[in-house]
Amino acid sequence: MVFKISDIDQTQTPLLEHLIELRKRLVRSFLALAVAFGVCLYFSSDIFALLVRPLANAFPPGQGKLIYTKLYEAFFVDIKVALFAAFFVSFPVIANQLWAFVAPGLYAKEKKAFLPFLLATPILFVMGASLAYFVVMPTAFKYFLGFQHTTAGLQQQALPAMGDYLDLVMRFIFMFGAAFLLPVLLLLLQRAGLVTRQQLVRARRYVIVIIFIVAAIVTPPDVVSQFLLAIPLLALFEGTLLVMRLSERKAARLAEREPEVAHAEETPTDEAAE
């Protein structure tokens, strides 16, 4: 069976039916999130151990520890870990429900244009989150732990709290994942006619400044983390400009072919002339 995207439904659906459909999609998304939360809560200790690994590797062997200063802090850490992991686990279902609600209102051409962005979004997010987990966090944690030393006979020792560490890790993963969605945002703005490649090229110097400002805001206050986010974003920005240029060339070639095809269809053949 050949995959085919049907065109927009021409029938007029009452507002009440749209609201019922929206409620059905929201209920399914919530149930998926709730089921994923229950499963992740059962494995919350294992998930948290995975999140702690960059910090554990940054400490010298056998010297690292996590503390909690409130009696209920460890419990809420498990809840946060489960909810954080449940969102990622249930995201395919939530995205599918969102697409199922929006797709009937789109033309077939619009569906084909939007589908690549829908597929690229989780891939780019995972790339950004992986960069944060495997590169940025180990580098940043070793840098922060380098401030442990003895001053005036007193030892300065890092004793990170569980809640503070989890908030930092979630901030790293979410911010880096969201920042890697820059190409999707720029290409959508181009498709909507809000920006052009020429405008982005002329504004390159300002974009570079904005990228470094954003990197400084969303990362901890150290230069290393800022550069580890800013440099990939600059590469993604330049890659987006290249994709825009290729798409413009493809559109220009198609525009050149359309008059030729139309002329060939209008020109009668010898058999038709006879």
C-alpha angles and dihedrals in degrees: 000000000000115000108244131178109215120223124250117298107252094201117104112240118203118243092246091059090051090053091048090050091049091050091050092052092047092049092051091048092049092048091050090050092047093050091047090048092054092050094044091048089058090053095036093118092054092046092049090049088056091051091048094053096090090054093044091053091049092058121076110262112286096002105090123096140168121217136190121209098192123063093229097042096093091051094052090046089060090049092050092046092050093047092046093050093042091059091057093044094049096039095097090056093045092048091048091052091048091050092047090055097045101036098072089062094055131084118240091253090052092049092052090048094048099042096075090055090051090052095043095051099073092039093055092043091053090048091054093044091049091051089052094047102041102032116013102042096048090047094046094045093051088049093051093046089053088078091070108112142120120275122186090343093309121114118228105212129179111235105171117196118233095237095047092047093049091050090051093049093047089048091051095048097042097043095047091045092049092045090056089061089075094106091053091051094048094046091049090051089051092049089050090052094241096118136017133207091248091056092050091048091052090047094047095113091052092046090054091053092047091049092053091046092051091046090052091050100046097041129065116273098275130104095227095062091044093056092043088060100034097052096055089045091054089050091050091049092053090045090053090053089052092051090049091051092050092048090050091052091049091050090049092052091049091049090053092050096049096071090048092051092046091049091049091052092049095048110088119229124237092256092051090049091054 
